[in-house]
Structure formats: structure tokens, C-alpha cells
Amino acid sequence: MDTEITLQFLSEPTDINYGGNVHGGMVMKWIDQAAYACASQWCQSYCVTVYVGGIRFYEPIHIGFIVKTHAYIIYTGSTSMHIAVDVYSKNVKDAEFVKNTHCIVVFVAVDADSKPIPVRAFAPTTERQIALRNYAVKLMELRKGVEEEMKQFT
Ligand SMILES: CC(C)(COP(=O)(O)OP(=O)(O)OC[C@H]1O[C@@H](n2cnc3c(N)ncnc32)[C@H](O)[C@@H]1OP(=O)(O)O)[C@@H](O)C(=O)NCCC(=O)NCCS
């Protein structure tokens, strides 16, 4: 399906933080890469990140673990694509993945002059896709209040 993408790879010794686990900035990079792959596959053009939100690290990711990033479209506007990203990891010896984080990344498709261009509409069909679309709309509403509050310092 061109609404989602899953990437799997090993966390490497160079991904380490001072505590011996994977650096949070590296996880954010993986999130951005997975979300970009999903968004650009959908709009079939270059796109840029306009918003990242809600990152909460539930569990550390250890070095030498298998990391899985799952990115999927949950909403499209005229030029924007809202992508949910879940990051999982597991010891190579384990059967099950553990969820490490979930967040939302919004991309905007742009032309050669970096101007927003229209994207094709995502029409949710399954019960889960419809629930996720409603979740995206709810988050957009909530963000308006957050952005209003943050205006004083931006
Ligand atoms: C993204 C960018 C092209 C948007 O340009 P703009 O002139 O502000 O465009 P618009 O106001 O028309 O908004 C374009 C879309 O972004 C969305 N958007 C703008 N601000 C947003 C925010 N805070 N959160 C979510 N979406 C947002 C708008 O809702 C709109 O989506 P829609 O067309 O689906 O309704 C411009 O802000 C930009 O270039 N930002 C820098 C991007 C960047 O460098 N990213 C990091 C590296 S890739």
C-alpha cells in the first residue's frame, strides 16, 4: 500500500548516547526519514517537514537491537500530509518488538521554488484509518491552542 512504509535496520555503536543507549536525536532522525519516505511516496514530489509533535520516548533503544519504523498517512489537507510514525525495537534474540515511541510529522509538498503544491487526497476506508483520520483532526484543533500559547515566545 502506498499509504504506509516500514523500515527495519540494526542500531549501531555510532548511534550511542552518554548513557549507553541510542541517542534521542538519532531516533528523531529515523522518524523524519521514515515519515519523509512515506510522504514523498504519497505525493510523488519533494516535500518538507513543517511540524513534528508528540514525541514521547517510552523505552530506551539498546545498541545492536533491530529497529522498526512504521510510517503511515493519517490525514491529507490541500498541500500537507500528516504522517504517524511508530518506532519499535527488539533484541535479535526476542520474538516480539517493544514500542519505543509514537509521534506525528506533517509534511508539505513543494515545487522547485519551495512553494506548497497540491497533494492527492487520502480517503480512509478501514475502521482504523477512519479513527486515525479523526485523531489527526482532533490533534490539529488541540495544536491551535498550543500554538496560541507558544506565540509569546516565538
Ligand atoms: C512548509 C512551508 C513550505 C509552508 O509554507 P507556507 O507559505 O507557510 O504555506 P501555507 O501557509 O500555505 O501552509 C502550507 C501547509 O502547511 C500547513 N501548516 C502550516 N503550519 C503548520 C503547522 N504548524 N502544523 C501543521 N501544518 C502546518 C498548512 O496547514 C498547509 O496545509 P494544507 O494546505 O494542507 O492546509 C514553509 O513554511 C517552509 O519552507 N518551512 C521550512 C521547511 C523546512 O525547512 N523543514 C525542515 C527541513 S525539511
The ligand as an ORCA input file, in Angstrom:
! r2SCAN-3c Opt
* xyz 0 1
  C       6.455     24.343      4.793
  C       6.389     25.676      4.068
  C       6.738     25.486      2.596
  C       4.947     26.166      4.174
  O       4.891     27.387      3.541
  P       3.711     28.421      3.886
  O       3.823     29.574      2.974
  O       3.725     28.676      5.352
  O       2.466     27.603      3.460
  P       0.958     27.646      3.926
  O       0.664     28.639      4.990
  O       0.202     27.735      2.638
  O       0.777     26.191      4.558
  C       1.032     25.056      3.805
  C       0.534     23.861      4.570
  O       1.280     23.741      5.779
  C       0.382     23.539      6.853
  N       0.954     24.057      8.065
  C       1.447     25.305      8.256
  N       1.841     25.423      9.537
  C       1.606     24.241     10.146
  C       1.786     23.736     11.461
  N       2.299     24.472     12.436
  N       1.414     22.457     11.724
  C       0.895     21.692     10.765
  N       0.697     22.095      9.479
  C       1.036     23.368      9.186
  C      -0.852     24.307      6.454
  O      -1.975     23.849      7.183
  C      -0.934     23.991      4.984
  O      -1.513     22.704      4.808
  P      -2.819     22.498      3.842
  O      -2.506     23.144      2.529
  O      -2.932     21.023      3.723
  O      -3.973     23.141      4.548
  C       7.352     26.739      4.712
  O       6.875     27.081      5.993
  C       8.780     26.208      4.813
  O       9.511     26.139      3.830
  N       9.191     25.821      6.053
  C      10.531     25.269      6.271
  C      10.525     23.768      5.990
  C      11.831     23.146      6.407
  O      12.883     23.706      6.188
  N      11.722     21.973      7.062
  C      12.857     21.314      7.678
  C      13.738     20.613      6.744
  S      12.904     19.637      5.545
*
